[in-house]
Amino acid sequence: MGEASDCNGNAALDLKQDCQLLQTDSEESRETEEKLSESSLNSDEQCGCKFICCGQKTRKYAFNVFQSMATPQGALAILCIANMAQQTIINGLIGVNISTLEKRFELRSTETGIIASSADIGIVVTMIFISLYRDKVDKPRWIGWGVFLCGLGCFLFALPHFIAPKYQFLNIDITNYCGNVTEPDCNQSSIRNYRYIFIVAISIIGLSICPMYAHGVTYLDENVKKKNSAMYNSIYFATGGIGPALGFLCGGAALELYTDFSANSDEIPIDSTSYLWVGAWWTGFLFCGGIMLLISIPILMLPKYLPGTAEHRKNRNVEVQENHLIKTEINEENEKESCQVGSDILLLLKNKAYVFTTLAVTTNCALIYGFNTFGAKYLESVFGLTPFHSCLLFGVAAIFANTGAQITSGIVIKKFNLSVEGIIKYLLACGVFSAFCSIGFIVHCQDIDLAGGTVPYPNSTFELTPYSSCNEDCGCSTDRYQPVCGEGITYFSPCFAGCQTQISETSYTNCSCVSNLNSTENIVISSENCDRNACQMIIPFLLIIFLCFFSSLLTYSPALQVTMRCVPFNKRVKAISLQEAFVRLVGIIPGRVIVGAVLDVACVSWSTECGEQGSCRTYRRLEVARNNTILLLIQTVVCAIFYFLVYLVYKPAGSSEQKEENDNEII
């Protein structure tokens, strides 16, 4: 009995020892795997350059001097500078310089419209490509090379200034009054061929900035704690929002400088008030291009993963739309990578919360970008401001609205630790407030008295044409827009006023269309037409612009948070890329066209370009204000409805206990 007991005891002891040995081996194996994984992660957490030759990765060259930037704050600072510069280019400088490019390179409005739209087309194409690409990429490398390419595109855009023939205004006959009109040269000019360089350059810029949005926001999100993500993205978008305003302000200031820096002041008898003046449109592109090239270096040095961020990526799927997390995991296990893309896109389209959020963002961006394109022109047309003052006031309002909205939204989400449900309620409230603000766009100034537009010519019947019996023998052309003011009435040009004699650069006399005008009386050219009395409504309207932009932009970063939370963690890049492509294709591009069309409906005086209809010169201000109010009200109400639908359909996959996070981490 004792022997049996000893045998059983020895056997048990041997089995225990074997189990301990196996456990030790297993622990050693696990430790080895952890060390290997840690070694691999450390390699991805180091700042440096990684070179690829023939598809094979070579060793990564670490640069310790950049390692101090490998923090969430450092990465945010670098990306913010790049984002601000690219927004200055794409949403600021291009719009400010469009009319100058038309004058300098003899372009038509349709051609400059194609130039401006080339950026959006490039963005859509690249976003679709990113959505079809694998999500697990080295995001800083994509962003860095995109920033570098954007810098090259800026230099290419400024290139025509240096290779085109020198701008000559002295050979242009500025005479434009009755009986002595010089017809404009409508022959095909070789200088117009530079428009192809502009189209290629803008397309390159559009292609290159996409990784900054698709990968930039996800890189920040995955390397910080979830409750801090909204704050980081808000700061990122706030600094980007400063860019368009800087483009308006700095671009407008640059146009006050003559385009040719080598010309002596004595050689330039005209100033920026002359319609022959061409400003230094190219300076902003050179400066921003240099910034982009320089900032691309530290971005390329950023590590694939910031050190110590493994904890931030845990439990990121608890707020995914219900049933979509399980479907995603099944797809990843059962399907090949070649089939994964199609199933991922189909899964996103079945995600109701994602779809309605995308529709809401699309509607909202159509409003923001549409009015951003024509905002300065709106102030100029409805309130009688000069182009420079329109850019200045609109830029200042945009700076405060965008920066304030982005920072405010980030603070609200972080302060109240809002879940996705809380963010959706916040979006709905902002949408309703934005709808109320849009009603304020009915504010406007009184119409100017435009001969043949808003009032009839003296002693003639009213017709919507600048031609009248008093100027029928002058041979006037609407290709030349040079407004003059006489007896409180604005005329399309001195020729259409029937002026016979030019007595100075800005004064004419013997004008047959101006009533009660003696031979000693003159009319004076004015960039403000006869709108001499300042319209006091501009002050309340600037407040309205601020509130409308502020309320709309309050939703920008939070809507992105909803997008990233309602889809699986490893599908965020694909979701954001598809969303941005849809927003551009369905929202921003048509939005600009719609806002422009709404303005054109209220036009009372068109110019021509070699006999073809050109741009509108004068609008009925009441009709412009009314049409824009209706348009913005419809857009904001539809946007609020989509946010309400998001609230109805969103159902998180995780429990409330799983969604709780540790709130002790510092940003």
Secondary structure, 3 states (H helix, E strand, C coil): CHHHHHHHHHHHHHHHHHHHHHHHHHHHHHHHHHHHHHHHHHHHCCCEEEEEECCEEEEEEECHHHHHHCCHHHHHHHHHHHHHHHHHHHHHHHHHHHHHHHHHCCCCHHHHHHHHHHHHHHHHHHHHHHHHCCCCCCHHHHHHHHHHHHHHHHHHHHHHHHHCCCCCCCCCCCCCCCCCCCCCCCCCCHHHHHHHHHHHHHHHHHHHHHHHHHHHHHHHHHCCCHHHHHHHHHHHHHHHHHHHHHHHHHHHHHCCCECCCCCCHHHCCCCCCCCCCCECCCHHHHHHHHHHHHHHHHHHHCCCCCCCCHHHHCCCCCCCECCHHHHHHHHHHHCCHHHHHHHHHHHHHHCHHHHHHHHHHHHHHHHHHHHHHHHHHHHHHHHCCCHHHHHHHHHHHHHHHHHHHHHHHHHHHHHCCCCHHHHHHHHHHHHHHHHHHHHHHHCCCCCCCEECCCECCCCCCCCCCCCCCCCCCCCCCCCCCCCEEECCEEECCCCCCCEEEECCCCEEEEECCCCCCCCCCCEEECCCCCCCCCCCCHHHHHHHHHHHHHHHHCCHHHHHHHHHHCCCHHHHHHHHHHHHHHHHHHHHHHHHHHHHHHHHHCEEEEEEECCEEEEEEEECHHHHHHHHHHHHHHHHHHHHHHHHHHHHHCCECCCHHHHCCCCCCCC
